[in-house]
Amino acid sequence: MNLFAEIRDVVINALDQLVAQGHLPQGLDFANVAVEPPRDPLHGDMATNAAMVLAKPAGQKPRDIADHLAALLVKDDRIDVAEVAGPGFLNMRLSATCWQAVVGRVLTDGTGFGRSDMGQGKRVNVEYVSANPTGPLHVGHTRGAVFGDALASLLDYAGYDVTREYYINDGGAQVDVLARSVYLRYLEAHGQEVAFEDGTYPGDYLIPVGQALKEKVGDAFVGKGEQFWLAEVREFATAAMMDLIRQDLAQLGVKMDRFFSEKSLYGTGRIEAAIESLRAKGLIYRGVLEPPKGKTPEDWEPREQTLFKSTAHGDDVDRPIQKSDDSWTYFAPDIAYHFDKVERGYDLLIDVFGADHGGYVKRMKAAVSALSDGQTPLDIKLTQLVKLFKNGEPFKMSKRAGTFVTLRDVVDQVGPDVTRFVMLTRKNDANLDFDFDKVLEQSRENPVFYVQYANARVNSVLRRAQEAGVRVSDADLAAADLSKLAHDAEITLARKIAEWPRLVEIAARTNEPHRVAFYLYELASDFHGLWNKGNDVPQLRFVQDGDAATTQSKIALARAVSVVISAGLGILGVKPAEELR
């Protein structure tokens, strides 16, 4: 049930009547007719731009269309008032019964209330985290993991067929560095003194990996040159790191559908096939790039290279895909990987990158556009930095990791639910301050607590009603006399509940799961506001002593809040609190 969509249908039907009556010409396109909340709530419950967008094609004044439209709209039982404002906007006030019916619908649909078929089963690939398999996940990966996972859940809730994917960057030089670092820990396990040179990974997390390697091969690699052990240790270390990363993700409640290895692209002809696909479209050529302004990137050479004509698909400059020595640039396997995704038949690709990959956005979009002939959209979401604080000071680095704060450091401090919710309290491309003290405060300033507290309050009032002998199953509450919900504060809360299905579709359309967290905070605020009013106005209290019927209607409203909070938290990957201590 999307009340905004239902009222839009009422508006479209009224416009059809105006066409039939001759007030509007035939053949008008109603696609841009919208029904939304007005900017100022004092103006009404909903507003439509119908008269404004149809005036020019109809050759009429907006107010004339709005006047005719208003006269038809008020004939619908759900619309009490339709008023023309300004040059031709139309504001509507809905009946109390309309808002009361929303409460009953929530209790009937359960957490399915707000689910949408907007996606129509379209296949979406969401790739996120994709950290180098060289160590545990750090706090930057944590934000990307939470954002990507919540986005995937949101799209699923909105009717898409979603694949969650992790791209394992195991084809570059960093895995050789990992292997050498593990080899040092292996020697250490054999009692040797070792020194970690610049470029190796000194974190304590490699100590058990070195010990495990010793248990597997004994002293077979001791004193041997790299040519004897590098390949095997690289495989062993990468597998160990991926096990560690999977454990990190599990700590956060993230489970991938697919892990794709970059290494699988090398020596298999898959990179060559992707480049040949571009070559067949006239997009690969030999040339020399102009020297870049500012910092020189790693893939620029002042000599002839094999280039991808990415400027033909919206990029600023063409990009090298093969160096002068015929080795692949970093970009080439990424093209091949996305070619693989295109060939798998996805309708939409979404990549979640850290902010440091901002320069990669245009070239990757150009590649996917070229590979798919513009048929497969790619949306790239950048997640900005997270700054950690504790006791008013920046949170110190993890000795275990060597150089950074790990995902587990964060989750161990505050738990997965708080971690996930807080990571979504800012839009993905905005910096986020994560204060360990504030996120555990029990106050309105802590959005996690505020939303969880609303759900816990609902559960407490349900228990009180049950103790008083009131029947509080969802079926009983849905059948209650909801006309008793007549106070402005109660209707305000019902209005906020009614926004949920529309909010889901907007958040899914823009790929912005933070909107869900913002909405839940606003819903909790309206609920707490009604609860507090009950302290001063007895008839607003959820449990009305000696009046089971009225109690049922009021608890139905509270329970509807809980149902929507549970659905929203489910999208965010957060468990709703049954009670708070």
C-alpha positions as CSV (number, residue, x, y, z in Angstrom):
1,M,0.0,0.0,0.0
2,N,1.6,3.3,-1.2
3,L,-0.9,6.0,-0.3
4,F,0.9,8.5,-2.4
5,A,0.6,6.2,-5.4
6,E,-3.1,5.6,-4.7
7,I,-3.8,9.4,-4.5
8,R,-1.8,9.9,-7.7
9,D,-4.1,7.3,-9.4
10,V,-7.1,9.4,-8.2
11,V,-5.5,12.5,-9.8
12,I,-4.8,10.6,-13.1
13,N,-8.4,9.3,-13.1
14,A,-9.7,12.9,-12.6
15,L,-7.5,14.1,-15.4
16,D,-8.9,11.4,-17.7
17,Q,-12.4,12.7,-16.8
18,L,-11.4,16.2,-17.7
19,V,-10.2,15.0,-21.1
20,A,-13.5,13.1,-21.6
21,Q,-15.5,16.2,-20.6
22,G,-13.5,18.4,-23.0
23,H,-11.8,20.5,-20.4
24,L,-8.4,19.1,-21.5
25,P,-7.3,18.1,-25.0
26,Q,-6.7,14.5,-26.1
27,G,-3.2,13.0,-26.1
28,L,-1.7,14.6,-23.0
29,D,1.2,12.8,-21.4
30,F,0.6,12.4,-17.6
31,A,4.0,10.8,-16.9
32,N,5.4,13.9,-15.1
33,V,2.3,14.3,-12.9
34,A,3.5,13.8,-9.3
35,V,1.9,13.6,-5.9
36,E,4.2,14.5,-3.1
37,P,4.2,15.9,0.4
38,P,4.0,19.7,0.2
39,R,7.1,21.7,1.2
40,D,5.2,23.2,4.1
41,P,3.0,20.7,6.1
42,L,0.7,23.6,6.9
43,H,-0.4,23.6,3.3
44,G,-1.9,20.1,3.4
45,D,-1.1,16.4,3.4
46,M,-0.3,16.0,-0.3
47,A,0.3,18.2,-3.3
48,T,0.2,17.7,-7.1
49,N,1.9,19.5,-9.9
50,A,-0.6,18.3,-12.5
51,A,-1.9,21.7,-13.5
52,M,1.6,23.2,-13.7
53,V,3.1,20.4,-16.0
54,L,0.0,20.2,-18.2
55,A,-0.6,23.9,-18.7
56,K,1.8,24.4,-21.7
57,P,0.9,21.3,-23.7
58,A,-2.8,21.9,-23.0
59,G,-2.5,25.5,-24.0
60,Q,-4.4,26.6,-20.8
61,K,-3.7,28.6,-17.6
62,P,-2.5,26.4,-14.7
63,R,-5.1,27.8,-12.3
64,D,-8.0,27.0,-14.8
65,I,-6.8,23.3,-14.9
66,A,-6.3,23.2,-11.1
67,D,-9.9,24.6,-10.5
68,H,-11.5,21.9,-12.6
69,L,-9.2,19.2,-11.1
70,A,-10.0,20.3,-7.5
71,A,-13.7,20.0,-8.1
72,L,-13.3,16.4,-9.1
73,L,-10.8,15.4,-6.5
74,V,-13.0,16.3,-3.5
75,K,-15.6,13.7,-4.8
76,D,-13.2,11.0,-3.6
77,D,-14.0,10.0,0.0
78,R,-10.3,10.0,0.9
79,I,-9.8,13.7,0.0
80,D,-11.5,16.2,2.3
81,V,-10.1,19.4,0.8
82,A,-8.4,20.3,-2.6
83,E,-7.2,23.9,-2.7
84,V,-5.4,25.8,-5.5
85,A,-2.4,27.7,-4.4
86,G,-0.1,30.2,-6.1
87,P,0.1,29.9,-9.9
88,G,-1.6,26.5,-10.0
89,F,-0.3,24.0,-7.4
90,L,-3.0,21.9,-5.9
91,N,-2.8,21.0,-2.1
92,M,-4.9,18.2,-0.7
93,R,-6.0,17.3,2.8
94,L,-6.9,13.7,3.4
95,S,-9.6,12.4,5.6
96,A,-8.9,11.0,9.1
97,T,-10.3,7.6,8.0
98,C,-7.7,7.5,5.2
99,W,-4.8,7.8,7.7
100,Q,-6.5,5.4,10.2
101,A,-6.8,2.8,7.4
102,V,-3.0,2.9,7.0
103,V,-2.6,1.6,10.5
104,G,-4.8,-1.4,9.8
105,R,-3.0,-2.1,6.6
106,V,0.4,-2.2,8.3
107,L,-0.9,-4.7,10.8
108,T,-2.3,-6.8,8.0
109,D,0.8,-6.7,5.8
110,G,3.4,-7.0,8.6
111,T,6.9,-6.2,7.6
112,G,5.8,-6.6,4.0
113,F,4.2,-3.2,4.3
114,G,6.3,-0.9,2.1
115,R,7.7,-3.7,-0.1
116,S,7.6,-2.7,-3.7
117,D,7.5,-4.3,-7.1
118,M,9.3,-1.2,-8.5
119,G,12.3,-3.4,-9.5
120,Q,10.2,-5.8,-11.4
121,G,12.7,-8.6,-10.8
122,K,15.5,-6.8,-12.7
123,R,18.9,-8.3,-12.0
124,V,21.3,-6.1,-10.1
125,N,24.9,-6.8,-9.2
126,V,26.1,-4.9,-6.1
127,E,29.9,-5.2,-5.7
128,Y,31.2,-3.9,-2.4
129,V,34.1,-4.3,0.1
130,S,36.5,-5.9,-2.5
131,A,39.4,-5.2,-0.2
132,N,42.9,-6.4,-1.1
133,P,43.4,-9.9,0.5
134,T,46.4,-8.7,2.5
135,G,45.0,-8.3,6.0
136,P,41.9,-7.8,8.1
137,L,39.2,-5.3,7.1
138,H,39.7,-1.8,8.5
139,V,37.2,0.9,9.4
140,G,37.1,2.3,5.9
141,H,36.1,-1.1,4.6
142,T,33.5,-1.3,7.4
143,R,31.6,1.7,6.0
144,G,31.7,0.3,2.5
145,A,30.5,-3.1,3.7
146,V,27.6,-1.7,5.7
147,F,26.6,0.7,2.8
148,G,26.8,-2.0,0.2
149,D,25.0,-4.6,2.3
150,A,22.2,-2.2,3.2
151,L,21.8,-1.0,-0.4
152,A,21.5,-4.7,-1.6
153,S,18.8,-5.3,1.0
154,L,17.0,-2.1,0.1
155,L,17.0,-3.1,-3.6
156,D,15.8,-6.6,-2.7
157,Y,13.0,-5.0,-0.7
158,A,12.1,-2.8,-3.7
159,G,11.6,-5.8,-6.0
160,Y,15.0,-6.3,-7.6
161,D,16.9,-9.6,-8.0
162,V,20.1,-8.8,-6.2
163,T,23.6,-10.4,-6.3
164,R,26.1,-9.4,-3.6
165,E,29.6,-9.7,-4.9
166,Y,33.2,-9.4,-3.7
167,Y,36.0,-8.9,-6.1
168,I,39.2,-10.5,-4.8
169,N,42.2,-8.4,-5.8
170,D,44.6,-11.3,-5.9
171,G,46.2,-10.7,-9.2
172,G,48.5,-7.8,-8.4
173,A,51.9,-7.2,-6.8
174,Q,50.3,-6.8,-3.3
175,V,49.8,-10.6,-3.0
176,D,53.5,-11.1,-3.6
177,V,54.2,-8.6,-0.8
178,L,51.8,-10.6,1.4
179,A,53.6,-13.8,0.6
180,R,56.9,-12.3,1.6
181,S,55.5,-11.0,4.8
182,V,54.0,-14.4,5.7
183,Y,57.4,-16.0,4.8
184,L,59.0,-13.8,7.4
185,R,56.5,-14.9,10.0
186,Y,57.2,-18.5,8.9
187,L,60.9,-18.0,9.6
188,E,59.9,-16.4,12.9
189,A,57.9,-19.5,13.8
190,H,61.1,-21.5,13.2
191,G,62.9,-19.3,15.8
192,Q,64.7,-16.9,13.5
193,E,65.0,-13.2,14.0
194,V,63.3,-11.3,11.2
195,A,63.0,-7.6,10.1
196,F,60.1,-6.2,8.3
197,E,61.4,-3.9,5.6
198,D,59.4,-1.1,4.1
199,G,56.6,-2.4,2.0
200,T,56.0,-5.5,3.9
201,Y,53.0,-6.1,6.3
202,P,54.2,-6.1,10.0
203,G,50.8,-6.7,11.6
204,D,50.4,-9.4,14.3
205,Y,47.6,-11.0,12.3
206,L,50.2,-12.8,10.2
207,I,51.8,-14.6,13.1
208,P,49.2,-17.5,13.1
209,V,49.5,-17.6,9.3
210,G,53.2,-18.1,9.5
211,Q,52.7,-20.8,12.2
212,A,50.1,-22.6,10.1
213,L,52.5,-22.5,7.1
214,K,55.2,-24.1,9.3
215,E,52.7,-26.8,10.4
216,K,51.9,-27.5,6.7
217,V,55.4,-27.6,5.1
218,G,57.7,-28.0,8.1
219,D,61.2,-26.6,7.3
220,A,60.9,-27.2,3.5
221,F,61.1,-23.4,2.7
222,V,63.7,-22.4,5.3
223,G,66.8,-20.9,3.6
224,K,65.3,-21.3,0.1
225,G,65.0,-18.6,-2.5
226,E,61.7,-17.1,-3.6
227,Q,61.6,-19.2,-6.7
228,F,61.0,-22.3,-4.5
229,W,58.3,-20.9,-2.3
230,L,56.7,-17.7,-3.6
231,A,53.9,-19.2,-5.6
232,E,52.8,-21.7,-3.0
233,V,53.0,-19.2,-0.1
234,R,51.1,-16.7,-2.1
235,E,48.2,-19.2,-2.5
236,F,48.4,-20.2,1.1
237,A,48.5,-16.7,2.4
238,T,45.7,-15.4,0.2
239,A,43.4,-18.2,1.2
240,A,44.2,-17.5,4.9
241,M,43.4,-13.8,4.4
242,M,40.2,-14.5,2.7
243,D,39.1,-16.7,5.6
244,L,40.0,-13.8,7.9
245,I,38.0,-11.4,5.8
246,R,35.0,-13.7,5.7
247,Q,35.1,-13.9,9.5
248,D,35.3,-10.1,9.6
249,L,32.2,-9.8,7.4
250,A,30.4,-12.4,9.4
251,Q,31.1,-10.3,12.6
252,L,29.2,-7.5,10.8
253,G,26.4,-9.7,9.5
254,V,27.5,-9.5,5.9
255,K,27.2,-12.6,3.7
256,M,28.3,-12.5,0.0
257,D,26.6,-14.4,-2.8
258,R,29.7,-14.6,-4.9
259,F,33.5,-14.1,-4.6
260,F,35.2,-13.4,-7.9
261,S,39.0,-13.8,-8.2
262,E,41.0,-11.3,-10.2
263,K,43.6,-14.0,-10.7
264,S,41.1,-16.1,-12.7
265,L,41.3,-13.4,-15.4
266,Y,45.0,-14.0,-16.1
267,G,46.3,-16.6,-18.4
268,T,42.7,-17.6,-19.4
269,G,42.1,-15.3,-22.3
270,R,39.4,-13.4,-20.5
271,I,41.3,-10.1,-20.4
272,E,42.2,-10.5,-24.1
273,A,38.5,-11.3,-24.9
274,A,37.3,-8.1,-23.2
275,I,39.9,-6.0,-25.0
276,E,39.0,-7.6,-28.4
277,S,35.4,-6.7,-27.8
278,L,36.4,-3.1,-27.5
279,R,38.8,-3.4,-30.4
280,A,36.0,-4.6,-32.6
281,K,34.1,-1.4,-31.8
282,G,37.1,0.7,-32.9
283,L,37.9,1.7,-29.3
284,I,41.4,0.4,-29.0
285,Y,44.4,2.1,-30.6
286,R,48.1,2.7,-30.2
287,G,49.1,6.2,-29.2
288,V,51.0,8.5,-26.8
289,L,49.0,10.4,-24.1
290,E,49.6,14.0,-23.2
291,P,51.4,14.3,-19.8
292,P,48.7,14.8,-17.1
293,K,48.4,18.0,-15.1
294,G,49.4,17.7,-11.5
295,K,50.4,14.3,-10.1
296,T,51.5,11.7,-12.6
297,P,49.5,8.5,-12.4
298,E,51.2,5.1,-12.3
299,D,49.8,4.1,-15.7
300,W,51.1,7.1,-17.7
301,E,54.2,6.6,-19.9
302,P,55.8,9.2,-22.2
303,R,55.8,6.6,-25.0
304,E,53.4,4.7,-27.3
305,Q,50.9,2.5,-25.5
306,T,47.8,0.6,-26.2
307,L,44.9,2.9,-25.3
308,F,41.2,2.6,-24.8
309,K,39.2,5.5,-26.4
310,S,37.2,6.1,-23.2
311,T,36.5,9.7,-24.3
312,A,34.0,8.3,-26.7
313,H,32.0,7.2,-23.7
314,G,32.2,10.3,-21.5
315,D,35.7,10.1,-20.0
316,D,38.0,13.1,-19.8
317,V,41.0,11.4,-21.4
318,D,41.7,8.1,-23.1
319,R,43.1,5.4,-20.8
320,P,46.1,3.0,-21.2
321,I,45.2,-0.7,-21.0
322,Q,48.6,-2.1,-22.0
323,K,52.1,-0.7,-21.3
324,S,54.9,-0.3,-23.8
325,D,56.3,-3.7,-22.6
326,D,52.9,-5.3,-23.4
327,S,52.1,-6.0,-19.7
328,W,48.6,-5.0,-18.6
329,T,47.8,-1.9,-16.7
330,Y,45.6,-2.1,-13.5
331,F,42.7,-1.0,-15.7
332,A,42.8,-4.0,-18.0
333,P,41.6,-6.7,-15.6
334,D,39.0,-4.3,-14.2
335,I,37.6,-4.0,-17.8
336,A,37.6,-7.8,-18.1
337,Y,35.9,-8.2,-14.7
338,H,33.1,-5.8,-15.7
339,F,32.9,-7.5,-19.1
340,D,32.2,-10.7,-17.3
341,K,29.4,-9.0,-15.3
342,V,27.9,-7.6,-18.5
343,E,27.9,-11.0,-20.1
344,R,26.2,-12.5,-17.0
345,G,23.2,-10.4,-18.1
346,Y,22.7,-8.0,-15.2
347,D,20.3,-5.1,-15.8
348,L,22.2,-2.8,-13.5
349,L,25.7,-2.8,-12.0
350,I,26.6,-1.0,-8.8
351,D,30.1,-0.6,-7.5
352,V,30.9,0.7,-4.0
353,F,34.3,2.3,-3.9
354,G,36.3,4.0,-1.2
355,A,36.7,7.8,-1.7
356,D,40.3,7.3,-2.8
357,H,39.0,5.7,-6.0
358,G,37.1,8.8,-7.2
359,G,39.4,9.1,-10.1
360,Y,38.4,5.7,-11.3
361,V,34.7,6.5,-11.7
362,K,34.6,8.0,-15.2
363,R,36.9,5.5,-16.8
364,M,35.0,2.6,-15.3
365,K,31.6,4.0,-16.5
366,A,33.1,4.5,-19.9
367,A,34.3,0.9,-20.1
368,V,30.9,-0.5,-19.1
369,S,29.1,1.8,-21.5
370,A,31.4,0.6,-24.3
371,L,31.3,-3.1,-23.4
372,S,27.5,-3.1,-23.2
373,D,26.8,-0.7,-26.0
374,G,25.2,1.6,-23.5
375,Q,22.7,-1.0,-22.4
376,T,23.9,-1.8,-18.9
377,P,24.0,1.2,-16.5
378,L,26.8,1.4,-13.9
379,D,26.3,3.4,-10.8
380,I,29.5,3.9,-8.7
381,K,29.0,5.0,-5.1
382,L,31.9,6.4,-3.2
383,T,32.1,6.1,0.6
384,Q,34.0,8.8,2.4
385,L,36.3,8.6,5.4
386,V,35.4,7.6,8.9
387,K,37.1,9.4,11.8
388,L,37.1,7.5,15.1
389,F,37.0,9.1,18.5
390,K,37.0,7.9,22.0
391,N,37.2,9.9,25.2
392,G,37.4,13.0,23.1
393,E,40.6,11.8,21.4
394,P,41.2,10.1,18.0
395,F,41.0,6.3,18.5
396,K,44.5,4.8,18.4
397,M,45.7,2.4,15.8
398,S,45.4,-1.4,16.2
399,K,48.6,-3.2,17.1
400,R,47.2,-6.3,15.6
401,A,46.7,-4.7,12.2
402,G,50.0,-2.8,12.4
403,T,48.8,0.4,10.7
404,F,45.0,0.8,11.0
405,V,41.9,0.3,13.1
406,T,40.2,-3.0,12.2
407,L,36.6,-3.8,11.6
408,R,36.8,-6.1,14.6
409,D,38.1,-3.3,16.8
410,V,35.0,-1.3,16.1
411,V,32.5,-4.2,16.4
412,D,34.1,-5.4,19.6
413,Q,33.6,-1.9,21.1
414,V,30.0,-1.3,20.2
415,G,28.5,-4.4,18.6
416,P,27.4,-5.0,15.0
417,D,24.0,-3.3,15.3
418,V,25.3,0.0,16.5
419,T,28.2,-0.1,14.0
420,R,25.8,-0.7,11.1
421,F,23.3,2.0,12.0
422,V,25.9,4.7,12.8
423,M,27.6,4.0,9.4
424,L,24.4,4.9,7.7
425,T,23.7,8.1,9.7
426,R,25.4,10.2,7.0
427,K,25.1,10.0,3.2
428,N,27.8,7.8,1.8
429,D,29.8,10.6,0.1
430,A,30.0,12.7,3.4
431,N,32.6,12.3,6.0
432,L,31.5,10.5,9.2
433,D,32.6,11.0,12.8
434,F,32.3,7.8,14.8
435,D,32.5,8.6,18.5
436,F,32.5,5.4,20.6
437,D,31.2,7.3,23.7
438,K,28.3,9.1,21.9
439,V,27.1,6.0,20.0
440,L,26.5,4.3,23.3
441,E,24.7,7.2,25.0
442,Q,21.1,6.7,25.9
443,S,19.8,10.0,24.6
444,R,17.9,11.5,21.7
445,E,21.3,12.7,20.3
446,N,22.1,9.0,19.6
447,P,20.0,7.9,16.7
448,V,20.6,4.2,17.3
449,F,19.3,4.4,20.8
450,Y,16.4,6.7,19.9
451,V,15.1,4.3,17.3
452,Q,15.7,1.2,19.4
453,Y,14.1,2.8,22.4
454,A,10.9,3.5,20.3
455,N,10.6,-0.2,19.5
456,A,11.3,-1.2,23.1
457,R,8.6,1.2,24.3
458,V,6.1,-0.4,22.0
459,N,7.0,-3.8,23.4
460,S,6.6,-2.5,26.9
461,V,3.1,-1.1,26.3
462,L,2.1,-4.4,24.6
463,R,3.1,-6.3,27.7
464,R,1.2,-3.9,29.9
465,A,-2.0,-4.3,27.8
466,Q,-1.7,-8.0,27.8
467,E,-1.4,-8.0,31.6
468,A,-4.6,-5.9,31.6
469,G,-6.4,-8.6,29.6
470,V,-6.4,-6.7,26.3
471,R,-6.0,-8.9,23.1
472,V,-3.0,-7.5,21.3
473,S,-2.3,-9.9,18.4
474,D,-1.8,-8.1,15.1
475,A,-5.1,-9.7,13.8
476,D,-7.0,-8.4,16.8
477,L,-5.4,-4.9,16.6
478,A,-6.1,-4.7,12.8
479,A,-9.8,-5.4,13.6
480,A,-9.9,-2.7,16.3
481,D,-12.0,0.5,15.9
482,L,-9.3,2.7,14.5
483,S,-11.7,5.7,14.2
484,K,-10.7,6.3,17.9
485,L,-7.4,7.6,16.6
486,A,-8.6,11.1,16.0
487,H,-6.1,13.4,17.9
488,D,-3.8,15.5,15.8
489,A,-0.7,13.8,17.3
490,E,-2.1,10.4,16.4
491,I,-2.9,11.4,12.9
492,T,0.6,12.9,12.5
493,L,2.1,9.6,13.5
494,A,-0.1,7.7,11.0
495,R,1.0,10.2,8.3
496,K,4.6,9.4,9.0
497,I,3.9,5.7,8.8
498,A,2.2,6.2,5.5
499,E,5.4,7.8,4.0
500,W,7.3,4.5,4.4
501,P,6.4,2.8,1.0
502,R,7.2,6.0,-0.8
503,L,10.5,6.4,1.1
504,V,11.5,2.9,0.1
505,E,11.0,3.6,-3.6
506,I,12.9,6.9,-3.4
507,A,15.8,5.4,-1.5
508,A,16.0,2.5,-4.0
509,R,15.7,4.7,-7.0
510,T,18.6,6.9,-5.8
511,N,20.6,4.0,-4.3
512,E,20.7,5.8,-0.9
513,P,20.1,3.5,2.0
514,H,20.9,6.3,4.5
515,R,17.4,7.7,3.7
516,V,16.0,4.7,5.6
517,A,18.0,5.5,8.7
518,F,16.9,9.2,8.6
519,Y,13.3,8.1,8.2
520,L,13.4,5.7,11.1
521,Y,14.8,8.5,13.3
522,E,11.9,10.8,12.3
523,L,9.4,8.1,12.9
524,A,10.8,7.4,16.3
525,S,10.7,11.1,17.1
526,D,7.0,11.3,16.2
527,F,6.3,8.3,18.3
528,H,8.2,9.6,21.3
529,G,6.4,12.9,20.9
530,L,3.0,11.2,21.2
531,W,4.2,9.1,24.1
532,N,5.4,12.3,26.0
533,K,2.1,14.1,25.2
534,G,0.4,11.2,27.0
535,N,2.1,12.3,30.2
536,D,0.1,15.5,30.1
537,V,-3.0,14.4,28.2
538,P,-4.4,11.2,29.7
539,Q,-6.6,10.3,26.7
540,L,-3.5,10.0,24.6
541,R,-2.0,7.2,26.7
542,F,-1.7,3.9,24.9
543,V,-3.3,1.9,27.7
544,Q,-6.7,3.3,28.8
545,D,-7.7,1.7,32.1
546,G,-11.1,0.0,31.9
547,D,-11.5,0.7,28.1
548,A,-10.2,-2.3,26.2
549,A,-11.6,-1.0,22.8
550,T,-9.8,2.3,23.0
551,T,-6.7,0.7,24.3
552,Q,-6.7,-1.7,21.3
553,S,-7.0,1.2,18.8
554,K,-4.1,3.1,20.4
555,I,-1.9,0.1,20.7
556,A,-2.6,-0.7,17.0
557,L,-0.9,2.6,16.2
558,A,2.0,1.8,18.4
559,R,2.4,-1.7,17.0
560,A,2.3,-0.2,13.4
561,V,5.3,1.9,14.4
562,S,7.1,-1.2,15.6
563,V,6.3,-3.1,12.4
564,V,7.8,-0.3,10.2
565,I,10.8,0.1,12.5
566,S,11.5,-3.6,12.3
567,A,11.2,-3.5,8.5
568,G,13.5,-0.5,8.2
569,L,16.1,-2.0,10.6
570,G,15.9,-5.2,8.7
571,I,17.0,-3.4,5.5
572,L,19.9,-1.8,7.5
573,G,20.8,-5.2,8.9
574,V,20.1,-4.2,12.5
575,K,18.1,-6.3,14.9
576,P,15.3,-4.4,16.6
577,A,15.6,-4.2,20.4
578,E,12.9,-5.9,22.3
579,E,13.8,-4.0,25.5
580,L,16.5,-1.6,26.7
581,R,18.1,-1.7,30.0
